[in-house]
């Protein structure tokens, strides 16, 4: 009898500690204030939105509005580039390519048309020097090509050289699409299959795809992904957890460090959309905040189509806001103000 009572007391004590710890973690963020702020911003966000915060292995805050929820699959625009950059790093960490390899090593057509100097690094930092139509409309226009190979061959054979590679940052879809085609050649599979096998499934992103609903349109490694808030949180959780997800290594720590490393500063940018002005650029992601030494402390992708994922590397949390409304400078200010509200309840730790 005494043994049973002792066992029950211990069980109750453990359960109480667990409950208290969970409440403490959740209570660090003022969720009531966050909800009120999101409610007041409906004119900016529209009636359909979803917002999640992830920390310490769990979603600690969720707000779903209208027809959207954390499982709703939607186009994620430029966040596609973050996934593509991660996919490229899987090939780099396996020694199958180098960021400083010339694209023409894998796609000889670039050498034929005097673009043999362009490297993979140039492609994923918007430094190709190849002229492209610029502007929001072009970034999200439908492709006129049936395959990624056809589209990239057109870049090589018909697009003019605007400037030397590595000298001017111009934000377009071209570079990431070229890099995606290189991966198809090296990996001997279609881009969407490579993405699924190397990033999506290992990261638990079962509701994310680059496959087009219109099968006559070329896949776009730059802007073509469709995903959910839950899946984007899983991707960012993998980044926070030193490249592992469910005890499986997806990216190495050095690969993740490379994604977060400053590649381009604002004074080097010749064409950039207004909502992105003033930000530094890494690989496929923007550096939203940095410390005094220039090291990234917050990274993410301010998506112009309404998807905004962020990772705070010091406070060790991730958040994602998805809306139907396009993003502008005003919305960027709101997102960062929202982040400030989260930060107030989460003390900064080491950014390593």
C-alpha positions as CSV (number, residue, x, y, z in Angstrom):
1,X,0.0,0.0,0.0
2,X,2.8,2.4,1.0
3,X,4.6,1.5,-2.2
4,X,1.6,2.3,-4.3
5,X,1.1,5.7,-2.6
6,X,4.7,6.5,-3.1
7,X,4.5,5.6,-6.8
8,X,1.4,7.8,-7.2
9,X,3.1,10.7,-5.5
10,X,6.1,10.4,-7.7
11,X,3.9,10.2,-10.9
12,X,1.9,13.2,-9.7
13,X,5.1,15.2,-9.0
14,X,6.6,14.4,-12.4
15,X,3.3,15.3,-14.2
16,X,3.1,18.6,-12.2
17,X,6.7,19.5,-13.2
18,X,6.0,18.8,-16.9
19,X,2.8,20.8,-16.8
20,X,4.5,23.7,-15.1
21,X,7.4,23.6,-17.5
22,X,5.1,23.6,-20.5
23,X,3.1,26.5,-19.2
24,X,6.3,28.4,-18.5
25,X,7.5,27.9,-22.1
26,X,4.2,28.9,-23.6
27,X,3.8,31.8,-21.2
28,X,7.0,33.4,-22.3
29,X,5.3,34.9,-25.3
30,X,2.4,37.3,-24.6
31,X,-0.1,35.4,-26.8
32,X,-3.0,37.6,-25.9
33,X,-1.1,40.7,-27.1
34,X,-0.1,38.9,-30.3
35,X,-3.6,37.8,-31.1
36,X,-4.9,41.4,-30.5
37,X,-2.2,42.8,-32.8
38,X,-3.0,40.3,-35.5
39,X,-6.7,41.1,-35.2
40,X,-6.0,44.8,-35.5
41,X,-4.0,44.2,-38.7
42,X,-6.8,42.5,-40.7
43,X,-6.7,45.3,-43.2
44,X,-3.1,44.4,-44.0
45,X,-3.4,40.7,-43.7
46,X,-6.8,40.1,-45.3
47,X,-9.4,37.8,-44.0
48,X,-7.4,34.6,-44.7
49,X,-4.2,34.1,-42.8
50,X,-2.3,31.7,-40.6
51,X,0.5,32.5,-38.1
52,X,2.7,30.0,-36.2
53,X,5.5,30.2,-33.7
54,X,7.8,27.2,-33.0
55,X,10.2,26.8,-30.2
56,X,11.8,23.9,-28.3
57,X,10.3,21.2,-30.4
58,X,6.7,22.4,-30.5
59,X,4.4,25.0,-31.9
60,X,3.8,27.3,-29.0
61,X,1.4,29.7,-30.8
62,X,-1.1,29.3,-33.6
63,X,-3.7,31.7,-35.1
64,X,-5.8,30.7,-38.1
65,X,-8.2,33.1,-39.8
66,X,-10.8,32.7,-42.5
67,X,-10.2,29.7,-44.9
68,X,-6.6,29.3,-44.0
69,X,-5.1,26.8,-41.5
70,X,-1.7,25.4,-40.8
71,X,-2.4,22.6,-43.4
72,X,-3.6,24.8,-46.2
73,X,-1.3,24.4,-49.2
74,X,-0.5,27.6,-51.0
75,X,2.1,29.1,-53.3
76,X,5.1,30.4,-51.2
77,X,6.9,32.5,-53.9
78,X,10.4,33.4,-53.1
79,X,10.6,31.0,-50.1
80,X,11.1,28.4,-52.9
81,X,14.6,29.8,-53.2
82,X,15.4,28.9,-49.5
83,X,14.5,25.3,-50.2
84,X,16.5,25.3,-53.5
85,X,19.5,26.7,-51.7
86,X,19.2,24.0,-49.1
87,X,19.0,21.4,-51.9
88,X,22.1,22.7,-53.5
89,X,24.0,22.4,-50.3
90,X,23.2,18.7,-50.1
91,X,25.2,18.3,-53.3
92,X,28.0,20.5,-52.0
93,X,28.3,18.6,-48.7
94,X,28.5,15.3,-50.7
95,X,31.3,16.7,-52.8
96,X,29.2,16.3,-56.0
97,X,29.7,20.0,-56.9
98,X,31.3,23.2,-55.7
99,X,29.6,26.6,-55.4
100,X,32.5,28.0,-57.5
101,X,32.0,25.5,-60.3
102,X,31.2,27.1,-63.6
103,X,27.7,26.4,-64.8
104,X,29.2,25.5,-68.2
105,X,30.9,22.4,-66.6
106,X,27.4,20.9,-66.5
107,X,25.6,22.9,-69.1
108,X,27.9,23.4,-72.1
109,X,25.5,25.7,-73.9
110,X,26.6,28.5,-71.5
111,X,30.2,28.2,-72.9
112,X,28.9,28.2,-76.4
113,X,27.1,31.5,-75.9
114,X,29.9,33.3,-74.1
115,X,28.5,32.8,-70.6
116,X,31.0,30.3,-69.4
117,X,32.2,32.5,-66.5
118,X,28.9,32.2,-64.6
119,X,29.3,30.0,-61.4
120,X,26.7,28.3,-59.2
121,X,27.5,30.9,-56.5
122,X,26.7,33.7,-58.9
123,X,23.4,32.0,-59.6
124,X,22.2,31.7,-56.0
125,X,23.3,35.2,-55.1
126,X,21.6,36.9,-58.2
127,X,25.0,37.8,-59.6
128,X,24.8,36.1,-63.1
129,X,25.2,39.3,-65.1
130,X,22.7,38.0,-67.6
131,X,20.0,40.5,-68.6
132,X,16.5,39.6,-67.5
133,X,13.2,41.4,-67.4
134,X,12.9,43.0,-64.0
135,X,9.9,43.7,-61.8
136,X,7.2,42.1,-59.7
137,X,5.1,41.1,-62.6
138,X,8.0,39.2,-64.2
139,X,8.9,37.4,-61.0
140,X,5.5,35.8,-60.7
141,X,4.5,35.4,-64.4
142,X,3.9,32.0,-65.8
143,X,6.6,30.3,-67.7
144,X,6.2,29.9,-71.5
145,X,8.4,26.8,-71.5
146,X,7.4,23.2,-70.9
147,X,10.6,22.1,-69.2
148,X,13.2,23.7,-67.0
149,X,15.9,22.6,-69.5
150,X,14.1,24.6,-72.3
151,X,13.9,27.7,-70.1
152,X,17.5,27.6,-69.0
153,X,18.7,26.9,-72.6
154,X,16.8,30.1,-73.6
155,X,18.6,32.1,-70.9
156,X,22.0,30.9,-72.3
157,X,21.2,31.3,-76.0
158,X,18.9,34.4,-76.2
159,X,19.5,36.6,-73.1
160,X,22.1,39.3,-73.5
161,X,25.1,39.8,-71.1
162,X,24.3,42.9,-69.1
163,X,27.4,43.0,-66.9
164,X,30.3,40.9,-65.7
165,X,29.2,38.0,-63.4
166,X,29.8,38.9,-59.7
167,X,29.6,42.6,-60.2
168,X,25.9,43.6,-59.9
169,X,23.1,42.0,-57.8
170,X,19.9,42.0,-59.7
171,X,16.9,40.2,-58.1
172,X,15.3,37.9,-60.7
173,X,14.3,34.3,-61.1
174,X,17.0,33.4,-63.5
175,X,19.9,32.4,-61.3
176,X,18.0,29.9,-59.1
177,X,16.4,28.3,-62.2
178,X,19.9,27.8,-63.8
179,X,21.2,26.3,-60.5
180,X,18.1,24.0,-60.4
181,X,18.9,22.7,-63.9
182,X,22.5,22.0,-62.9
183,X,21.1,19.8,-60.1
184,X,19.0,17.9,-62.6
185,X,22.1,17.1,-64.6
186,X,24.3,16.2,-61.6
187,X,21.5,14.3,-59.8
188,X,20.2,12.6,-63.0
189,X,16.6,13.2,-61.8
190,X,14.0,15.9,-62.3
191,X,14.3,18.9,-59.9
192,X,11.0,18.1,-58.1
193,X,12.1,14.5,-57.4
194,X,15.5,15.7,-56.1
195,X,13.8,18.2,-53.8
196,X,11.4,15.6,-52.5
197,X,14.1,12.9,-51.9
198,X,16.7,15.2,-50.4
199,X,14.9,18.0,-48.5
200,X,11.1,17.6,-48.3
201,X,10.6,14.0,-47.1
202,X,13.7,14.0,-44.8
203,X,12.4,17.3,-43.2
204,X,8.8,16.0,-42.8
205,X,7.4,18.3,-45.5
206,X,4.9,15.9,-47.0
207,X,2.6,18.7,-48.2
208,X,5.1,20.6,-50.1
209,X,5.7,20.3,-53.9
210,X,7.4,22.0,-56.8
211,X,5.3,20.0,-59.3
212,X,3.0,22.3,-61.3
213,X,-0.7,21.8,-61.4
214,X,-0.4,22.8,-65.1
215,X,2.0,20.1,-66.3
216,X,2.7,22.0,-69.5
217,X,4.6,24.7,-67.5
218,X,8.2,24.4,-66.5
219,X,9.0,23.8,-62.8
220,X,10.5,26.9,-61.2
221,X,13.1,26.4,-58.5
222,X,12.9,30.2,-57.9
223,X,9.2,30.7,-57.1
224,X,7.3,27.4,-57.9
225,X,6.9,25.7,-54.6
226,X,3.5,25.2,-52.9
227,X,3.7,24.5,-49.1
228,X,1.9,24.8,-45.8
229,X,2.6,26.7,-42.6
230,X,3.3,23.4,-40.8
231,X,5.8,22.3,-43.5
232,X,7.7,25.6,-43.4
233,X,7.9,25.3,-39.7
234,X,9.4,21.8,-40.1
235,X,12.0,23.1,-42.5
236,X,13.0,25.9,-40.1
237,X,13.0,23.5,-37.2
238,X,15.6,21.4,-39.1
239,X,17.7,24.5,-39.6
240,X,17.5,25.3,-35.8
241,X,18.3,21.7,-34.9
242,X,21.7,21.8,-36.6
243,X,20.4,20.2,-39.8
244,X,18.6,17.3,-38.3
245,X,14.9,16.4,-38.3
246,X,13.6,13.4,-36.4
247,X,17.2,12.3,-35.7
248,X,18.0,12.3,-39.5
249,X,20.8,14.5,-40.8
250,X,19.4,16.6,-43.7
251,X,22.1,19.3,-43.8
252,X,25.4,19.5,-42.1
253,X,26.2,22.3,-39.7
254,X,28.7,23.8,-42.2
255,X,26.0,23.8,-44.9
256,X,23.6,25.7,-42.6
257,X,26.3,28.2,-41.7
258,X,26.9,28.8,-45.4
259,X,23.2,29.6,-45.9
260,X,23.4,32.2,-43.1
261,X,26.6,33.8,-44.3
262,X,26.5,37.3,-45.7
263,X,27.0,37.3,-49.5
264,X,25.6,40.6,-50.6
265,X,25.2,44.0,-48.8
266,X,22.6,46.6,-49.8
267,X,25.2,48.9,-51.4
268,X,26.0,46.2,-53.9
269,X,22.4,45.8,-55.1
270,X,21.5,47.4,-58.5
271,X,18.0,46.0,-58.8
272,X,15.8,45.0,-55.8
273,X,12.2,45.3,-54.9
274,X,11.2,48.1,-52.5
275,X,10.0,45.7,-49.8
276,X,13.5,44.2,-49.6
277,X,15.6,47.3,-49.7
278,X,18.2,47.7,-46.9
279,X,18.5,44.0,-46.2
280,X,21.6,41.8,-46.5
281,X,21.5,38.6,-48.5
282,X,22.8,35.1,-47.7
283,X,22.1,32.0,-49.8
284,X,18.4,31.9,-50.7
285,X,17.5,33.9,-47.6
286,X,17.7,37.4,-46.4
287,X,19.5,38.5,-43.3
288,X,16.9,40.5,-41.4
289,X,19.0,41.2,-38.3
290,X,22.8,40.9,-37.6
291,X,25.0,41.5,-34.6
292,X,27.8,44.1,-34.4
293,X,30.2,41.7,-36.1
294,X,27.9,41.3,-39.1
295,X,26.9,37.8,-38.2
296,X,23.3,36.9,-39.0
297,X,21.0,36.7,-35.9
298,X,17.6,36.5,-37.8
299,X,17.1,35.2,-41.3
300,X,14.1,34.6,-43.4
301,X,12.3,35.3,-46.7
302,X,10.0,38.4,-47.0
303,X,7.8,36.8,-49.6
304,X,6.0,39.2,-51.9
305,X,3.1,36.8,-52.3
306,X,2.3,37.0,-48.6
307,X,4.5,34.2,-47.1
308,X,7.0,35.3,-44.5
309,X,9.0,32.6,-42.7
310,X,11.7,33.8,-40.1
311,X,14.2,32.1,-37.9
312,X,15.7,33.9,-34.9
313,X,19.0,32.2,-34.4
314,X,19.7,33.7,-30.9
315,X,16.3,33.2,-29.3
316,X,16.0,29.8,-31.1
317,X,12.5,30.1,-32.5
318,X,10.9,30.1,-35.9
319,X,7.7,31.8,-37.1
320,X,5.7,31.9,-40.3
321,X,2.9,34.2,-41.4
322,X,1.0,33.3,-44.6
323,X,-1.6,35.5,-46.1
324,X,-3.2,36.0,-49.5
325,X,-2.2,39.7,-49.6
326,X,1.0,40.7,-51.4
327,X,3.8,42.2,-49.2
328,X,5.1,45.7,-49.3
329,X,7.2,48.0,-47.2
330,X,4.3,48.7,-44.8
331,X,3.7,45.0,-44.3
332,X,7.4,44.4,-43.7
333,X,7.3,46.9,-40.9
334,X,4.3,45.1,-39.4
335,X,6.1,41.7,-39.6
336,X,9.1,43.1,-37.8
337,X,6.9,44.8,-35.2
338,X,5.3,41.4,-34.7
339,X,8.7,39.8,-34.2
340,X,9.5,42.5,-31.6
341,X,6.5,41.4,-29.6
342,X,7.7,37.8,-29.7
343,X,11.2,38.8,-28.7
344,X,10.0,40.7,-25.7
345,X,9.1,37.4,-24.0
346,X,12.1,35.3,-25.2
347,X,15.5,36.3,-23.9
348,X,18.3,36.1,-26.5
349,X,20.9,33.4,-26.0
350,X,23.9,32.2,-28.1
351,X,23.5,32.5,-31.9
352,X,25.7,29.5,-32.5
